[in-house]
Amino acid sequence: MTEMTGFDRQHKQFVRIDHKKQLFLDDRMVEEIKNIRRVQHNPVKYEGNPLLKQDKPWEREVYFRTSNYCVQYDEAEKLFKCWYEDLNLQAEREGKGQGECGLLYAHSKDGLHWEKPLLDLVLYKGQKTNMLLGEDKLLDAGTHSATVLYDPLDKDPARRFKMVYNGARAGANVPKKREQRLGDSFGLCIAFSPNGIDWTPYAANPIREDWGSDVEVITYDSIAKKYVIYGRADAPWYSPHPNFQHWFPPVRPNDPRGETYPARLVYHLQSDDAIHWTEPVLVSAPDKSDNLDDQHYCLTTWRVDDYYMGLLLVIHNVPDTVTLQLAWSYDGVNWIRTQDRPDVIPLGCPGSYDSLMAECPTPPITVGDEHWLFYGGSKVHHDWWVPAQPGGEDEAPHGVSEDDKTLANKTHLCLAKIGVDRWVSLSAMAREGYVHTFPVFSTGAKLIVNGRCGKDGYIKAEMTDNWNNVWDEFSKDNCNAFTGDAVAHAFSWKAGKDVNLIPGITKIKFYLRNAEIFSFRIADK
């Protein structure tokens, strides 16, 4: 009970929630329910998808995948900005590794209609392109699997944008200098930019030498005031031995973090300055409720008051697909997933733009009362027919076609929308139900809910003391029922009084019929 709720009720009679949102992801605020069930909700895919796709002659193998692209909203310029990778597989075929991958750029005023601006940083046959980095313009190492953070709080304008990447340079670790098993690995690197276009690598790269994998997502925790990276600290499945099956090694389900640990796992780093980082800490590994072929690919996180929210990327190796699962944490290290673990963004129908993978390295961007998820949709399997690896090419799957062996124009930037914080609700149907909370304390004047009512539906609220005695002026019968759809509805009662006139601690009893409640808070506005 204590572990799941995040509160120690053995030593506390109440929870001090202050003015913060209380989500219904789990039961930590729920003392008693009747005729109530928990429901996870899916974002709605934008009908104009895909937003960006490979359509320029200089784009070779554009890769909208975690963490090979990201989207940020630049508040100063009022622009949505997207950075995405061109893998340049031909360079790999020529033995140059991933050191000559390209970094491309696009922007949008409304997040729906995108432009690939023509710049003179990297030319194609003498023509301007939207390439920021490429074969003729590189940083200290190839910017493979790069994600970008827009950081307006940094006092140095030259560091307003930060990019972390898996530095790749042909032969960088041969003879070996670092612990990684990849011969081209240069380590985890960072670069800075004043505008997201002109980039300068940190002079003392790499910022972590013990980083040999191709997944890293950087965010900023504005509450803890920490820079955070979630990703894979090593390439756990990889061996440079010529007999190693690079893509399909066996997995030990009873020991995902054993001596060989071939399963993909997610690690956590944090920093005060984006330069000096903590040691990698394992935070997410397949458990007994995962399927035998599931591995944890990455974790994209953001904060909602005391909650750490996350989109866990899971690769399902047998069907060779990748999907997102909702996760949350109270400390950023120990993560919980919802019951049944449904896909956050269901895969599309066969042959569609997101039929085989749906991934998201960018935290939701809030636009009005909605969260916008800029996700990578793919109509190619995770293990598309890759060029020969150092250990030799693995056996082709039965029935593979020539088209299956190409990556060009198979991944896209897509959009899905959901109401703010409307991931999980407590819901009632035709029978009236109720949710009674544990005792809480807040000095806030208003009881505010994020809720939605259907036909003939309503949500009512009443305030009780910790012994379930109803305060008459704040009873269900005196409550002005909420019958609409709002992410922030303030309850009122016939007496017109604010809830902070109730002394001491209180409990809240929400009554619902044909309605959903996603969260509540007690705040002044």
C-alpha positions as CSV (number, residue, x, y, z in Angstrom):
1,M,0.0,0.0,0.0
2,T,2.7,2.5,1.0
3,E,4.9,1.7,-2.0
4,M,2.0,2.1,-4.5
5,T,0.5,5.2,-3.0
6,G,3.7,7.2,-2.6
7,F,2.6,8.3,0.9
8,D,3.3,6.7,4.3
9,R,-0.2,6.5,5.8
10,Q,1.1,4.6,8.8
11,H,2.6,7.8,10.1
12,K,0.3,10.4,8.6
13,Q,-3.4,11.0,9.0
14,F,-3.6,13.2,5.9
15,V,-1.8,14.2,2.8
16,R,-0.8,17.8,2.2
17,I,-1.6,18.3,-1.4
18,D,-1.3,22.1,-1.4
19,H,-2.5,23.5,-4.7
20,K,-1.1,20.6,-6.8
21,K,-2.9,18.3,-9.2
22,Q,-3.9,14.9,-8.0
23,L,-4.2,12.5,-10.9
24,F,-6.1,9.2,-10.8
25,L,-3.3,7.1,-12.3
26,D,-3.4,4.8,-9.3
27,D,-5.1,4.5,-5.9
28,R,-2.9,6.8,-3.8
29,M,-5.8,9.3,-3.3
30,V,-8.6,6.8,-3.4
31,E,-10.0,5.6,-0.1
32,E,-13.3,4.1,-1.4
33,I,-15.1,3.7,-4.7
34,K,-18.5,2.4,-5.8
35,N,-19.5,1.7,-9.4
36,I,-16.3,3.1,-10.7
37,R,-13.7,1.8,-13.1
38,R,-10.3,3.1,-14.3
39,V,-10.0,3.8,-18.0
40,Q,-6.8,4.7,-20.0
41,H,-7.5,7.1,-22.9
42,N,-5.8,7.4,-26.3
43,P,-4.8,10.6,-28.1
44,V,-6.6,11.2,-31.4
45,K,-4.5,11.0,-34.5
46,Y,-4.5,14.1,-36.6
47,E,-6.4,13.5,-39.8
48,G,-3.7,15.4,-41.8
49,N,-0.9,12.9,-40.9
50,P,1.9,12.5,-41.8
51,L,3.2,16.1,-41.2
52,L,6.7,15.5,-42.5
53,K,8.1,12.9,-44.8
54,Q,11.1,12.3,-47.0
55,D,10.5,14.3,-50.1
56,K,13.8,16.1,-51.0
57,P,16.5,14.8,-53.4
58,W,19.2,15.2,-50.7
59,E,17.2,13.1,-48.2
60,R,18.5,9.5,-48.3
61,E,17.2,7.4,-45.4
62,V,15.2,9.9,-43.2
63,Y,14.6,8.3,-39.8
64,F,11.8,9.6,-37.6
65,R,12.4,7.3,-34.7
66,T,13.4,7.5,-31.1
67,S,15.7,9.1,-30.6
68,N,16.6,10.2,-34.1
69,Y,14.3,13.2,-34.2
70,C,12.5,15.6,-31.8
71,V,10.2,18.6,-31.7
72,Q,10.4,21.6,-29.5
73,Y,8.3,24.8,-29.3
74,D,10.5,27.9,-29.3
75,E,8.4,30.4,-27.3
76,A,10.7,33.3,-28.2
77,E,10.2,32.8,-32.0
78,K,6.7,31.3,-31.7
79,L,7.8,28.4,-33.8
80,F,7.6,24.6,-33.6
81,K,11.0,23.3,-34.5
82,C,11.9,19.8,-35.6
83,W,15.3,18.2,-36.0
84,Y,15.6,14.8,-37.7
85,E,18.3,12.4,-38.9
86,D,19.3,11.1,-42.2
87,L,21.0,7.9,-41.5
88,N,23.3,7.9,-44.5
89,L,23.4,4.1,-44.7
90,Q,25.7,4.3,-47.8
91,A,28.4,5.6,-45.4
92,E,27.9,2.5,-43.2
93,R,28.1,0.3,-46.3
94,E,31.5,1.9,-47.1
95,G,32.7,1.2,-43.6
96,K,32.4,4.8,-42.2
97,G,30.0,3.7,-39.5
98,Q,27.4,6.3,-38.4
99,G,29.9,9.1,-38.4
100,E,28.5,10.9,-41.4
101,C,24.8,10.9,-40.6
102,G,23.0,14.1,-41.5
103,L,21.0,16.4,-39.2
104,L,18.1,18.2,-40.9
105,Y,15.7,20.9,-39.7
106,A,12.1,22.0,-40.3
107,H,9.8,24.5,-38.6
108,S,6.1,25.4,-38.4
109,K,4.1,28.3,-37.1
110,D,1.1,26.2,-36.1
111,G,2.5,22.7,-35.7
112,L,0.4,21.4,-38.6
113,H,2.0,22.9,-41.7
114,W,5.7,22.4,-41.9
115,E,8.5,24.0,-43.9
116,K,11.9,22.8,-44.7
117,P,13.9,26.1,-44.9
118,L,16.7,26.3,-47.5
119,L,20.0,27.1,-45.7
120,D,23.5,27.4,-47.0
121,L,25.1,25.2,-44.3
122,V,25.3,22.0,-46.3
123,L,24.8,22.2,-50.1
124,Y,23.5,19.5,-52.4
125,K,24.9,19.8,-56.0
126,G,25.5,23.5,-55.3
127,Q,21.9,23.9,-54.0
128,K,20.8,25.1,-50.6
129,T,19.2,22.5,-48.3
130,N,17.6,22.2,-44.9
131,M,20.6,20.2,-43.7
132,L,22.4,21.5,-40.6
133,L,25.0,18.8,-40.6
134,G,26.2,16.3,-43.2
135,E,29.1,14.8,-45.0
136,D,30.6,18.2,-45.6
137,K,29.9,19.7,-42.2
138,L,30.4,17.6,-39.1
139,L,30.8,18.3,-35.4
140,D,33.4,16.5,-33.3
141,A,31.6,13.2,-34.1
142,G,28.6,12.1,-36.0
143,T,25.4,13.3,-34.4
144,H,23.7,9.9,-34.4
145,S,20.4,9.6,-32.5
146,A,20.3,13.3,-31.4
147,T,17.6,14.9,-29.3
148,V,17.4,18.7,-28.7
149,L,16.2,20.6,-25.7
150,Y,14.9,24.2,-25.9
151,D,16.2,25.8,-22.7
152,P,15.2,29.4,-22.4
153,L,16.1,29.5,-18.7
154,D,19.9,29.2,-19.5
155,K,21.5,32.6,-18.8
156,D,23.9,32.0,-21.7
157,P,22.1,32.8,-25.0
158,A,24.6,30.7,-26.8
159,R,23.3,27.6,-24.9
160,R,19.6,28.2,-25.5
161,F,19.4,25.0,-27.4
162,K,21.2,21.8,-26.2
163,M,21.6,18.7,-28.2
164,V,22.8,15.3,-26.9
165,Y,23.9,12.6,-29.3
166,N,25.7,9.3,-29.5
167,G,29.0,10.5,-30.9
168,A,30.0,8.2,-33.8
169,R,33.3,8.3,-35.6
170,A,34.7,5.5,-37.7
171,G,37.4,3.7,-35.7
172,A,37.0,6.0,-32.6
173,N,37.3,3.0,-30.3
174,V,39.8,0.9,-32.2
175,P,42.2,0.3,-30.7
176,K,39.8,0.3,-27.8
177,K,39.9,3.3,-25.4
178,R,36.5,3.0,-23.8
179,E,34.4,0.3,-22.3
180,Q,31.8,0.3,-25.1
181,R,31.7,-2.6,-27.4
182,L,31.1,-0.5,-30.5
183,G,34.2,0.3,-32.5
184,D,32.8,3.6,-33.7
185,S,31.6,4.8,-30.4
186,F,32.9,8.2,-29.2
187,G,30.6,8.4,-26.1
188,L,27.7,10.6,-25.1
189,C,28.2,14.1,-26.4
190,I,26.5,17.5,-26.2
191,A,26.5,20.6,-28.4
192,F,25.0,24.1,-28.0
193,S,23.2,26.6,-30.2
194,P,21.7,30.0,-29.9
195,N,19.0,29.3,-32.4
196,G,18.8,25.5,-33.0
197,I,20.6,25.9,-36.4
198,D,24.2,26.8,-35.8
199,W,25.8,24.2,-33.5
200,T,29.0,24.1,-31.5
201,P,30.2,20.9,-29.8
202,Y,31.3,21.1,-26.2
203,A,35.1,21.3,-26.2
204,A,35.5,18.5,-23.6
205,N,33.2,15.9,-25.3
206,P,32.3,13.2,-24.5
207,I,30.3,14.1,-21.4
208,R,30.0,10.4,-20.6
209,E,32.5,7.9,-22.0
210,D,30.5,4.9,-20.7
211,W,27.7,5.4,-23.2
212,G,27.7,3.2,-26.2
213,S,24.1,2.9,-27.3
214,D,21.9,4.9,-29.7
215,V,19.1,6.1,-27.5
216,E,19.2,9.3,-25.4
217,V,16.4,11.8,-24.7
218,I,17.2,15.0,-22.8
219,T,14.7,17.0,-20.9
220,Y,14.7,19.6,-18.1
221,D,12.9,19.0,-14.8
222,S,11.8,22.6,-13.9
223,I,10.6,21.4,-10.4
224,A,13.8,19.6,-9.4
225,K,15.9,22.0,-11.5
226,K,17.8,19.2,-13.1
227,Y,18.7,18.2,-16.6
228,V,17.7,14.6,-17.2
229,I,18.6,12.0,-19.8
230,Y,16.8,8.7,-20.2
231,G,18.3,6.2,-22.6
232,R,20.5,3.1,-22.9
233,A,23.9,3.4,-21.3
234,D,25.4,0.6,-23.3
235,A,24.6,-1.5,-26.4
236,P,23.8,-4.5,-24.3
237,W,23.0,-6.9,-27.1
238,Y,26.1,-6.1,-29.1
239,S,29.3,-8.1,-29.5
240,P,32.0,-7.3,-32.1
241,H,32.8,-11.0,-32.5
242,P,32.4,-12.2,-36.1
243,N,30.0,-15.1,-35.0
244,F,27.6,-12.8,-33.1
245,Q,24.1,-12.5,-34.4
246,H,23.8,-8.7,-34.2
247,W,20.1,-8.3,-34.3
248,F,18.7,-11.5,-32.9
249,P,20.7,-12.8,-29.9
250,P,18.9,-15.0,-27.3
251,V,17.4,-13.4,-24.2
252,R,17.2,-14.8,-20.7
253,P,13.8,-13.7,-19.3
254,N,14.7,-14.6,-15.7
255,D,17.8,-12.5,-15.8
256,P,17.4,-9.4,-18.1
257,R,20.4,-7.7,-16.3
258,G,22.6,-10.7,-16.0
259,E,26.2,-11.2,-17.1
260,T,25.4,-10.9,-20.8
261,Y,22.1,-9.0,-20.4
262,P,21.1,-8.9,-24.1
263,A,17.7,-7.2,-23.3
264,R,17.4,-3.5,-24.0
265,L,17.1,-1.5,-20.7
266,V,16.5,2.1,-19.8
267,Y,18.9,4.2,-17.7
268,H,18.7,7.6,-16.0
269,L,21.2,10.4,-15.7
270,Q,20.8,13.9,-14.2
271,S,22.9,17.0,-14.1
272,D,22.9,20.6,-12.7
273,D,24.6,22.1,-15.7
274,A,24.2,19.6,-18.6
275,I,27.9,19.0,-18.5
276,H,28.6,17.0,-15.4
277,W,26.3,13.9,-15.1
278,T,25.6,11.3,-12.5
279,E,26.4,7.7,-13.0
280,P,23.8,5.8,-15.1
281,V,21.1,4.2,-13.0
282,L,18.9,1.4,-14.3
283,V,15.3,2.5,-14.1
284,S,13.3,0.2,-16.4
285,A,13.7,-3.4,-17.4
286,P,11.3,-6.1,-18.6
287,D,9.4,-7.8,-15.8
288,K,7.1,-10.8,-15.5
289,S,4.2,-8.9,-16.8
290,D,6.0,-8.1,-20.1
291,N,5.8,-10.6,-22.9
292,L,8.9,-12.8,-23.4
293,D,9.9,-10.8,-26.5
294,D,9.4,-7.3,-25.0
295,Q,12.4,-5.1,-24.3
296,H,12.5,-1.5,-23.0
297,Y,13.8,0.9,-25.6
298,C,13.5,4.4,-24.1
299,L,11.6,6.7,-21.8
300,T,10.3,10.2,-22.5
301,T,9.4,12.1,-19.4
302,W,7.8,15.3,-18.1
303,R,6.5,16.7,-14.8
304,V,3.0,17.3,-13.6
305,D,3.5,18.7,-10.1
306,D,4.6,15.8,-7.9
307,Y,4.2,13.3,-10.7
308,Y,6.9,12.2,-13.1
309,M,5.0,11.2,-16.3
310,G,6.5,9.0,-19.0
311,L,6.0,7.3,-22.3
312,L,7.9,4.0,-22.2
313,L,9.0,2.8,-25.6
314,V,8.7,-1.0,-25.9
315,I,10.0,-3.1,-28.7
316,H,8.1,-6.3,-29.4
317,N,10.8,-8.4,-31.0
318,V,8.8,-11.2,-32.6
319,P,6.3,-9.1,-34.6
320,D,9.2,-6.6,-34.8
321,T,7.1,-3.6,-33.9
322,V,7.6,-0.7,-31.4
323,T,4.8,0.9,-29.3
324,L,4.4,3.3,-26.4
325,Q,3.1,2.5,-22.9
326,L,2.1,5.0,-20.3
327,A,4.3,5.1,-17.1
328,W,4.6,7.3,-14.1
329,S,6.8,7.7,-11.0
330,Y,7.0,9.6,-7.8
331,D,10.8,9.9,-7.8
332,G,11.9,9.6,-11.5
333,V,13.6,6.2,-10.8
334,N,10.9,3.7,-9.8
335,W,8.3,3.6,-12.6
336,I,4.8,2.1,-12.7
337,R,2.7,1.2,-15.7
338,T,-1.1,1.1,-16.1
339,Q,-3.1,-2.1,-15.9
340,D,-3.0,-4.2,-19.0
341,R,-0.4,-1.8,-20.5
342,P,-2.3,-0.8,-23.6
343,D,-0.6,1.1,-26.4
344,V,-0.8,4.9,-25.9
345,I,-1.0,5.4,-29.7
346,P,-2.4,2.2,-31.4
347,L,-0.7,1.2,-34.5
348,G,-2.4,1.9,-37.8
349,C,-3.9,-0.5,-40.3
350,P,-1.5,-2.6,-42.5
351,G,0.4,-0.5,-44.9
352,S,-0.5,2.8,-43.3
353,Y,2.1,5.5,-42.2
354,D,2.2,4.2,-38.6
355,S,1.4,0.5,-39.1
356,L,4.5,-0.9,-37.5
357,M,6.0,1.6,-35.1
358,A,4.7,4.6,-33.1
359,E,7.3,6.4,-31.0
360,C,7.7,9.7,-29.2
361,P,11.0,11.2,-27.9
362,T,9.4,14.6,-27.3
363,P,7.3,15.3,-24.2
364,P,3.8,16.5,-24.9
365,I,3.6,20.1,-26.0
366,T,0.6,21.9,-24.5
367,V,-1.5,23.9,-27.0
368,G,-4.5,25.4,-25.3
369,D,-6.4,22.7,-23.5
370,E,-4.6,19.9,-25.4
371,H,-1.4,18.0,-25.3
372,W,0.1,17.5,-28.7
373,L,2.3,14.4,-29.2
374,F,4.6,14.7,-32.2
375,Y,5.3,11.0,-32.8
376,G,7.3,9.0,-35.3
377,G,5.1,6.8,-37.3
378,S,6.7,4.0,-39.4
379,K,5.5,1.6,-42.0
380,V,8.7,-0.4,-41.8
381,H,9.7,-2.9,-39.1
382,H,12.3,-2.1,-36.5
383,D,14.7,-4.5,-38.1
384,W,14.3,-3.4,-41.7
385,W,16.8,-5.1,-44.0
386,V,19.9,-3.5,-42.8
387,P,23.3,-3.2,-44.5
388,A,26.0,-5.7,-43.5
389,Q,27.2,-5.2,-39.9
390,P,30.7,-5.9,-38.6
391,G,29.6,-9.3,-37.5
392,G,28.0,-10.2,-40.8
393,E,24.4,-9.9,-42.1
394,D,21.8,-11.9,-40.3
395,E,19.5,-14.3,-42.0
396,A,16.6,-12.6,-43.9
397,P,13.1,-13.2,-42.6
398,H,11.0,-15.6,-44.7
399,G,9.2,-13.8,-47.5
400,V,11.2,-10.5,-47.3
401,S,10.8,-8.4,-50.5
402,E,13.2,-5.9,-52.1
403,D,10.9,-3.1,-50.9
404,D,11.3,-4.4,-47.3
405,K,15.1,-3.9,-47.6
406,T,14.8,-0.1,-48.1
407,L,14.2,2.6,-45.5
408,A,13.6,5.6,-47.7
409,N,10.2,7.3,-47.1
410,K,9.2,4.6,-44.6
411,T,9.2,6.8,-41.4
412,H,7.3,10.1,-40.9
413,L,6.5,12.8,-38.4
414,C,3.0,12.5,-37.1
415,L,0.7,14.2,-34.6
416,A,-1.8,12.9,-32.0
417,K,-3.8,15.1,-29.6
418,I,-5.3,14.5,-26.1
419,G,-6.8,16.8,-23.5
420,V,-4.4,18.1,-20.9
421,D,-3.6,15.4,-18.4
422,R,-6.4,13.1,-19.7
423,W,-4.4,9.9,-19.8
424,V,-6.4,8.0,-17.2
425,S,-9.8,8.6,-15.7
426,L,-12.1,7.2,-13.0
427,S,-15.4,6.6,-14.8
428,A,-19.0,5.8,-14.1
429,M,-21.6,4.6,-16.5
430,A,-25.4,4.4,-16.2
431,R,-25.3,3.7,-12.4
432,E,-24.2,6.5,-10.2
433,G,-20.9,5.9,-8.6
434,Y,-18.6,7.7,-6.2
435,V,-15.0,8.2,-5.4
436,H,-14.1,9.1,-1.8
437,T,-10.6,10.5,-1.3
438,F,-8.2,10.1,1.7
439,P,-8.0,13.1,4.0
440,V,-6.1,16.0,2.4
441,F,-5.0,19.5,3.4
442,S,-4.8,22.5,1.1
443,T,-5.3,26.3,1.7
444,G,-6.8,26.6,-1.8
445,A,-10.2,28.3,-2.1
446,K,-11.7,26.3,-5.0
447,L,-12.2,22.6,-5.7
448,I,-11.2,22.2,-9.4
449,V,-11.7,19.1,-11.5
450,N,-10.6,17.9,-14.9
451,G,-13.7,16.1,-16.0
452,R,-16.0,15.1,-18.9
453,C,-19.7,14.3,-18.8
454,G,-21.7,12.3,-21.4
455,K,-25.4,12.4,-22.2
456,D,-27.4,13.0,-19.0
457,G,-24.1,12.7,-17.1
458,Y,-22.9,14.8,-14.2
459,I,-20.2,15.1,-11.5
460,K,-21.1,16.4,-8.1
461,A,-18.9,16.9,-5.1
462,E,-19.3,17.2,-1.3
463,M,-16.8,17.9,1.4
464,T,-16.5,15.8,4.5
465,D,-14.3,15.6,7.6
466,N,-11.9,12.7,8.2
467,W,-14.8,10.8,9.9
468,N,-17.0,11.1,6.8
469,N,-19.3,13.7,8.3
470,V,-20.7,15.9,5.5
471,W,-20.3,19.7,5.8
472,D,-23.9,20.8,5.2
473,E,-23.1,23.8,3.0
474,F,-20.8,21.7,0.9
475,S,-23.1,18.6,0.5
476,K,-23.9,16.8,-2.7
477,D,-27.5,18.1,-2.6
478,N,-26.2,21.7,-2.4
479,C,-23.6,21.3,-5.1
480,N,-24.2,22.8,-8.5
481,A,-23.7,19.8,-10.7
482,F,-21.1,19.9,-13.4
483,T,-22.5,18.5,-16.7
484,G,-19.9,19.7,-19.3
485,D,-16.4,19.0,-20.5
486,A,-13.5,21.0,-19.0
487,V,-9.9,20.5,-18.0
488,A,-10.4,23.0,-15.1
489,H,-14.0,23.3,-13.7
490,A,-14.3,25.0,-10.3
491,F,-17.2,23.5,-8.3
492,S,-19.7,25.8,-6.5
493,W,-22.3,25.3,-3.9
494,K,-25.6,27.1,-3.3
495,A,-24.2,29.0,-0.3
496,G,-21.5,30.4,-2.5
497,K,-18.7,29.8,0.0
498,D,-15.1,28.8,-0.8
499,V,-13.8,25.4,0.5
500,N,-11.0,27.0,2.4
501,L,-13.6,28.2,5.0
502,I,-13.7,24.6,6.2
503,P,-11.2,24.3,9.0
504,G,-8.7,21.5,9.3
505,I,-8.4,18.5,6.9
506,T,-11.1,17.4,4.5
507,K,-12.1,14.5,2.4
508,I,-13.8,14.9,-1.0
509,K,-16.6,12.6,-2.3
510,F,-17.2,12.9,-6.0
511,Y,-20.5,11.5,-7.4
512,L,-20.5,10.5,-11.0
513,R,-23.0,9.2,-13.6
514,N,-22.0,8.7,-17.2
515,A,-19.0,10.8,-16.5
516,E,-15.2,10.7,-16.2
517,I,-12.9,12.5,-13.7
518,F,-9.2,12.7,-14.6
519,S,-7.8,14.8,-11.7
520,F,-8.6,17.3,-9.0
521,R,-6.9,20.0,-7.1
522,I,-7.8,22.5,-4.4
523,A,-6.4,25.9,-5.5
524,D,-7.2,29.6,-5.7
525,K,-7.5,29.5,-9.5
